[in-house]
Amino acid sequence: MATGKEIEKRGHIVGFREEISKAAASSDDDFFVWFDTARDKDTAFVRGSWDFTIHIALPASPFLSKPEDKVALEIGHGGGRILAAASRHFKNVIGVDIHDHNQIVEDELRQRGIGNFRLIKTNGKEFPLEDSTVDFVYSFIVLQHIEKYDIFKKYLHETNRVLKTNGIAVLYFGRKYLLSANRSSRLLYWIDRFGERILLPGGFQELPARVNETNLIVSLSSAKSLARRIGLEVLSELVSHKKVPDGVNLFGGQNGLVLRKT
């Protein structure tokens, strides 16, 4: 996963568009691996399939039936690595992102035999979709990069707006940790969960950072309260995981929630 060279002070949208355009101008592989730590394009899509299965499909599955009849929306589709996996399960998938290179992504997806998708460039704050038109919304390794808590709030409002009644969302966002990241200890994870209450008294932290590093941390309690105020029911809490070759589960750097529009 590529990062900018200096702390971004012009705003996350400007920085992301610039860095992604540099990768696109370099090579096909550079563009697709910019969004991931994969060694090449094909590996990025394999990892995308893994992330969709483990982090999105499994937690959503108790609450989402007949995905083959439903429309899904990905917030921050990047190079399409996760969207490619989602397209195999849903009737249609819509991807929204701020970058200027959707044609590259579309061409790659079509070369991989995927046609049931639509990609839309956004302003980084709103989804150009009509109300109550989507059955499922998901986002992974994206909301931790949006820089401002006000934009995070806007994204939850937009999620609620575009979801149909009883629609489901699986959203991940940056978490506060001191001990448990890249570790397998549940005790350390719960210590970090408790520490969130002390270290994030306001419920969130905005961080100066280079492009593609974590800009925003939100506590689970703050995210849950916000979701409920907006009109989203909290169905379950999540934490991201990393898998290493020997099969050990390692905690990642994101909190997550499964939500339902009421």
C-alpha positions as CSV (number, residue, x, y, z in Angstrom):
1,M,0.0,0.0,0.0
2,A,1.6,3.2,-1.2
3,T,1.8,6.4,0.9
4,G,2.6,10.0,0.2
5,K,6.0,11.3,1.1
6,E,4.9,14.2,3.4
7,I,2.0,14.9,5.7
8,E,-0.9,16.0,3.6
9,K,-2.1,19.5,4.4
10,R,-4.2,20.3,1.3
11,G,-7.0,17.9,2.2
12,H,-7.4,14.2,1.7
13,I,-9.2,14.4,-1.6
14,V,-6.5,16.5,-3.3
15,G,-3.7,14.2,-2.0
16,F,-5.4,11.0,-2.8
17,R,-6.2,12.0,-6.4
18,E,-2.7,13.2,-6.9
19,E,-1.0,10.0,-5.6
20,I,-3.3,7.7,-7.4
21,S,-2.8,9.5,-10.6
22,K,1.0,9.1,-10.2
23,A,0.5,5.3,-9.8
24,A,-1.8,5.2,-12.8
25,A,0.8,7.0,-14.9
26,S,3.5,4.6,-13.8
27,S,2.2,1.1,-14.7
28,D,-0.9,-1.2,-14.5
29,D,0.5,-3.1,-11.5
30,D,1.5,0.1,-9.7
31,F,-2.0,1.4,-9.9
32,F,-3.8,-1.7,-8.7
33,V,-1.3,-2.5,-5.8
34,W,-1.4,1.2,-4.7
35,F,-4.6,0.3,-2.8
36,D,-3.2,-2.9,-1.2
37,T,0.1,-4.4,-0.1
38,A,0.0,-7.1,-2.8
39,R,3.1,-7.8,-4.9
40,D,1.2,-7.5,-8.2
41,K,-2.3,-6.9,-9.8
42,D,-3.5,-10.5,-9.7
43,T,-2.4,-10.9,-6.0
44,A,-4.4,-7.7,-5.2
45,F,-7.6,-9.3,-6.6
46,V,-7.0,-12.6,-4.7
47,R,-6.6,-10.6,-1.5
48,G,-9.7,-8.6,-2.3
49,S,-11.7,-11.8,-2.6
50,W,-10.3,-12.9,0.8
51,D,-11.2,-9.5,2.4
52,F,-14.7,-9.6,1.0
53,T,-15.3,-13.1,2.3
54,I,-13.8,-12.7,5.8
55,H,-14.6,-9.0,6.6
56,I,-17.8,-8.3,4.7
57,A,-19.8,-11.4,3.6
58,L,-19.4,-13.4,6.8
59,P,-20.6,-10.7,9.2
60,A,-23.4,-9.7,6.9
61,S,-24.6,-13.3,6.2
62,P,-26.9,-13.7,9.2
63,F,-28.8,-10.6,8.2
64,L,-28.8,-10.6,4.4
65,S,-30.7,-13.1,2.3
66,K,-30.8,-13.7,-1.4
67,P,-27.9,-11.4,-2.3
68,E,-28.3,-12.6,-5.9
69,D,-31.4,-10.3,-6.1
70,K,-29.9,-7.3,-4.4
71,V,-27.8,-4.2,-5.3
72,A,-24.7,-3.5,-3.3
73,L,-22.7,-0.3,-2.9
74,E,-19.0,-0.1,-2.1
75,I,-17.7,3.1,-0.5
76,G,-14.2,3.6,-1.9
77,H,-13.8,0.9,-4.6
78,G,-10.2,1.8,-5.4
79,G,-8.9,-0.6,-8.0
80,G,-11.9,-2.9,-7.8
81,R,-10.3,-5.7,-5.9
82,I,-13.1,-6.1,-3.4
83,L,-15.8,-5.1,-5.8
84,A,-14.8,-7.9,-8.1
85,A,-15.6,-10.4,-5.4
86,A,-18.9,-8.7,-4.5
87,S,-20.0,-8.9,-8.1
88,R,-20.0,-12.7,-7.9
89,H,-22.6,-12.6,-5.1
90,F,-24.9,-9.6,-5.9
91,K,-27.2,-8.8,-8.8
92,N,-25.4,-5.5,-9.3
93,V,-22.6,-3.6,-7.5
94,I,-22.0,0.1,-7.5
95,G,-18.6,1.5,-6.6
96,V,-18.0,5.1,-5.6
97,D,-14.6,6.7,-5.2
98,I,-12.9,10.1,-5.5
99,H,-10.1,9.1,-8.0
100,D,-10.1,10.0,-11.7
101,H,-9.3,6.5,-13.1
102,N,-12.5,4.5,-13.2
103,Q,-11.9,3.6,-16.8
104,I,-8.8,1.6,-15.8
105,V,-10.8,-0.2,-13.2
106,E,-13.7,-0.8,-15.5
107,D,-11.4,-2.2,-18.3
108,E,-9.8,-4.6,-15.8
109,L,-13.0,-5.8,-14.3
110,R,-14.4,-6.5,-17.8
111,Q,-11.3,-8.4,-18.7
112,R,-11.9,-10.6,-15.7
113,G,-15.4,-11.4,-17.0
114,I,-17.3,-9.0,-14.7
115,G,-20.1,-6.9,-16.1
116,N,-22.7,-6.3,-13.4
117,F,-21.2,-3.1,-12.0
118,R,-21.2,0.6,-12.2
119,L,-18.4,3.0,-11.1
120,I,-19.0,6.6,-10.1
121,K,-16.6,9.4,-9.2
122,T,-17.7,11.3,-6.1
123,N,-16.9,14.5,-4.3
124,G,-15.7,12.6,-1.2
125,K,-18.8,13.6,0.8
126,E,-21.9,12.4,-1.0
127,F,-23.2,9.5,-3.0
128,P,-24.8,10.5,-6.3
129,L,-27.6,8.0,-5.9
130,E,-31.3,8.3,-5.3
131,D,-32.8,7.6,-1.9
132,S,-33.7,4.0,-0.9
133,T,-32.1,2.4,-4.0
134,V,-29.5,0.1,-2.4
135,D,-29.9,-3.1,-0.4
136,F,-26.3,-3.4,1.0
137,V,-23.5,-0.9,1.7
138,Y,-20.0,-1.9,2.6
139,S,-16.6,-0.3,3.1
140,F,-13.2,-1.7,4.1
141,I,-9.9,0.2,4.7
142,V,-11.5,3.4,3.4
143,L,-13.2,5.4,6.2
144,Q,-10.0,5.5,8.3
145,H,-8.6,7.8,5.5
146,I,-11.3,10.4,5.3
147,E,-9.5,12.8,7.6
148,K,-12.5,14.6,9.2
149,Y,-15.1,13.3,11.6
150,D,-17.7,15.5,10.0
151,I,-17.2,13.6,6.7
152,F,-17.5,10.3,8.6
153,K,-20.9,11.5,9.9
154,K,-21.9,12.6,6.4
155,Y,-21.0,9.1,5.1
156,L,-23.2,7.5,7.7
157,H,-26.1,9.8,6.8
158,E,-25.6,9.0,3.1
159,T,-25.5,5.3,3.9
160,N,-28.8,5.6,5.7
161,R,-30.3,7.7,2.9
162,V,-29.5,5.3,0.0
163,L,-30.3,2.1,1.9
164,K,-33.8,0.6,1.4
165,T,-35.8,-0.1,4.6
166,N,-34.2,-3.2,6.3
167,G,-31.1,-2.7,4.2
168,I,-27.7,-3.8,5.7
169,A,-24.4,-2.0,6.0
170,V,-21.0,-3.3,7.0
171,L,-18.6,-0.4,7.7
172,Y,-15.1,-0.4,9.0
173,F,-13.2,2.6,10.4
174,G,-9.9,3.3,12.2
175,R,-9.6,2.1,15.8
176,K,-7.4,3.3,18.7
177,Y,-4.9,0.7,19.7
178,L,-1.7,0.6,21.7
179,L,-1.2,-3.2,22.3
180,S,-3.3,-5.4,20.1
181,A,-2.6,-4.5,16.4
182,N,-0.8,-7.4,14.6
183,R,-1.2,-9.5,17.8
184,S,-3.5,-12.5,18.4
185,S,-4.2,-11.9,22.1
186,R,-7.9,-11.2,22.8
187,L,-6.9,-9.9,26.2
188,L,-4.8,-7.2,24.6
189,Y,-7.7,-6.4,22.2
190,W,-10.1,-5.9,25.1
191,I,-7.5,-3.8,27.0
192,D,-7.4,-1.6,23.9
193,R,-11.2,-1.5,23.7
194,F,-11.3,-0.3,27.3
195,G,-8.5,2.2,26.5
196,E,-10.7,3.8,23.8
197,R,-12.9,5.2,26.4
198,I,-10.0,7.0,28.1
199,L,-7.9,7.9,25.1
200,L,-10.8,9.1,23.0
201,P,-12.9,11.1,25.4
202,G,-14.6,12.9,22.5
203,G,-15.2,9.7,20.6
204,F,-12.8,10.3,17.7
205,Q,-9.3,11.6,16.8
206,E,-8.3,13.4,13.6
207,L,-4.7,12.7,12.7
208,P,-2.3,14.6,10.5
209,A,-0.9,12.0,8.2
210,R,0.6,11.2,4.8
211,V,-1.8,10.1,2.1
212,N,-3.0,6.5,2.6
213,E,-2.1,6.5,6.3
214,T,-4.8,6.6,9.0
215,N,-6.3,10.1,9.2
216,L,-9.3,9.3,11.5
217,I,-9.9,7.1,14.5
218,V,-13.4,6.6,15.8
219,S,-14.4,4.7,19.0
220,L,-17.0,2.0,18.7
221,S,-19.2,3.7,21.3
222,S,-19.1,7.0,19.3
223,A,-19.9,5.2,16.0
224,K,-22.7,3.2,17.5
225,S,-24.3,6.3,19.1
226,L,-24.0,8.2,15.8
227,A,-25.6,5.4,13.8
228,R,-28.5,5.1,16.2
229,R,-29.2,8.8,16.1
230,I,-29.3,8.7,12.3
231,G,-31.8,5.8,12.3
232,L,-29.5,2.8,11.9
233,E,-29.9,-0.3,14.1
234,V,-26.6,-1.7,15.4
235,L,-26.6,-5.5,14.8
236,S,-23.0,-6.4,15.7
237,E,-19.6,-5.1,16.4
238,L,-16.5,-6.0,14.4
239,V,-12.8,-5.8,14.4
240,S,-10.6,-6.3,11.3
241,H,-8.1,-9.3,11.2
242,K,-5.0,-10.1,9.3
243,K,-4.1,-13.6,8.3
244,V,-0.5,-14.8,8.1
245,P,0.6,-18.0,6.3
246,D,0.6,-20.2,9.4
247,G,-3.1,-19.4,10.0
248,V,-2.8,-17.3,13.1
249,N,-5.4,-14.6,13.5
250,L,-3.9,-11.2,14.1
251,F,-6.0,-8.1,15.0
252,G,-6.0,-5.4,12.4
253,G,-6.4,-1.6,12.8
254,Q,-10.1,-1.2,12.2
255,N,-13.3,-1.3,14.2
256,G,-16.4,-2.2,12.3
257,L,-20.2,-2.3,12.6
258,V,-23.0,-4.3,11.0
259,L,-26.0,-1.9,10.7
260,R,-29.6,-2.1,9.5
261,K,-31.8,0.7,8.3
262,T,-35.0,0.8,10.3
